[in-house]
Amino acid sequence: MAPPPLSPLQLKEHKFTNLRVKSIEGGSGSASPSLKPSIWFEAVANIPNQWRLVLTLELTSADPAKPFLYEADIQVQGTVEVNDGFPADKKEQLALVNGLSVLYSAAREMLLNITARSAHGAVNLPTLSFVQLVAEALKQKAETQQPASTQVPA
């Protein structure tokens, strides 16, 4: 039996650079949380097909009068690589959208692991799509010619 084919996107490395989780006294699982992701990315200089990615997540209560179970600040950085055989005009899109999704999955799992042993029990982040966030960041980058970053409107 042949090994399964590898994805054209590979995560080269990732690390958490900020991780803060606070249980909120009187917090409720029925209260609405607010999740604000922001992203930053750039192509790696002198290494074709690689991108540096940074994903920052801020979890708070949507309504301070009705606090959610936890507050959290998480930042995870990573480097992804797209294989040479992937269509050149789609490499950046794959690297950014799917790469940020991989980092988000790591952050989601980290928060789940931490809260599973915390005061109010496990919290699982919702599944996100990075398509629109990346599109907005690429548009902003094109306008300013700077490494891109953006945040989802609150």
N, C-alpha and C positions, 0 to 999 in steps of 0.2 A: 504494500500500500504506500502510495506516494505521500510525502508530508503535505499538509495543507499549504496553499499559496499564501505568501506574505502580503500584507497590505502595502500599497505603494507609499504609504506614509508610515514612518517609523519614529518613535519617540526615542531620542538619543539620551536624554537625561531630564530629570525634573527634581525640584527641591522646593520645600516650603520655606519662605523667607519671613513670613509673619503668620502666626496662628494664635488667636486669642478667642477663647470661648468663655462666656460668663453666664451662669444660671441666674435667672431673674426671680427673686423672691416674690411670690404671688403671681408668677407668670402662668398663663393658661394655654393649653393646646388648642383651645377653641378660638383664641385670639389670632388675628391675622398677622402674619409676619410680612416684613418688607425685605426683599432681596435685591441688592443693587450690584450688578457685575460691572466691572470696567476692565478694559484691555489695553495692552501696549504690545507692539511687535516691531521687528525690523529684520531684514535679511542679514544673515551673518556675512560679514566682509571676508572676501577671499576664500569662502567655502561655498561653492555653488549648491543650490537646492536645499540650503538649511536656513531656518528662521528661528530667532529668539522670540519667545512669547512670555508675557506676564499676564496673569489673571488675578484680579483682586475682587473679593466678594465681601460685601457688608450686609450682614443679617441683623435687622432691628425689628422693633414692633411697628406695625403700620399705624397704630393708634397708641400713643404713649399712655392714654387713660386705660387701655386694655392691653397690658403687656403680654408679649409672647413669652414662651418658656426660656429662651436664650437670646443673647446677643453674641455675634461673632464677627471677627475680622480675619480674613484668610487671604494670604497671597501665595501663589504658587508660580514658579518660573520654570520654563523648560525650553529645550531645543528639539526641533523636529526636522526630519529630512524627507524629501520626496525623491523617489528613485528616478533615475535618468530616463527610463522608458515611459514615464507619464507625460501626457501632452503638455508642452511648455506653457501654453496659454492658460492652463488650468492648475498649474503647480502652486501658485501663491494662494489661490482660493482653497485648495485642498489643505495646504499647510496651516492656514489660519483657521478656517472653520472647523476642520476635523482635529487639528492640533489643540485648539482651545477647548474643544469638547473632551479630549483626552485629559487635559489638565483639570477641567471641571469635574470629571469623573473621579480623579484622584482627590480633589478637595471634598467632594460629596462623601466619598468613602471615609476620609479622615474625620469629617464632622460626625458622621454616623458612629464611628468607633469611639470618639471622645464622649459624645453625648450618651452613648449606651451605658457608660459607667458614671454618668453624672446625675445630678439631683432629680431631674424631671424625666429621665429616660431618653431613649433614642429619638433623634430628629433626622429625617431624610430630606435633603433638598429636592425641589422639583426638577424635572428634566428641562433643560433650556436648549434653545436653538441659537447658534451664533451667527447665522446667515445675515440678519439685518444689522447686528452690531458691527460685524466685519465690514459690510457694505458701507455703513456710515463712516467708519474709521478710514477706509480706503479713500472715500470721497474727501474727507478732511485732509488726509495725507497728500492727495493730489493737489489740493488747494494751497497747502502750506509747504509742501516738500520737506516735511519733518517726519521722524518716526511716528507712527500713528498711535493714538490712544483715544479712547472714547468711553463714555459711560451711558448706560441706559437711562432715559429720563425717569425721574422719580414718579 
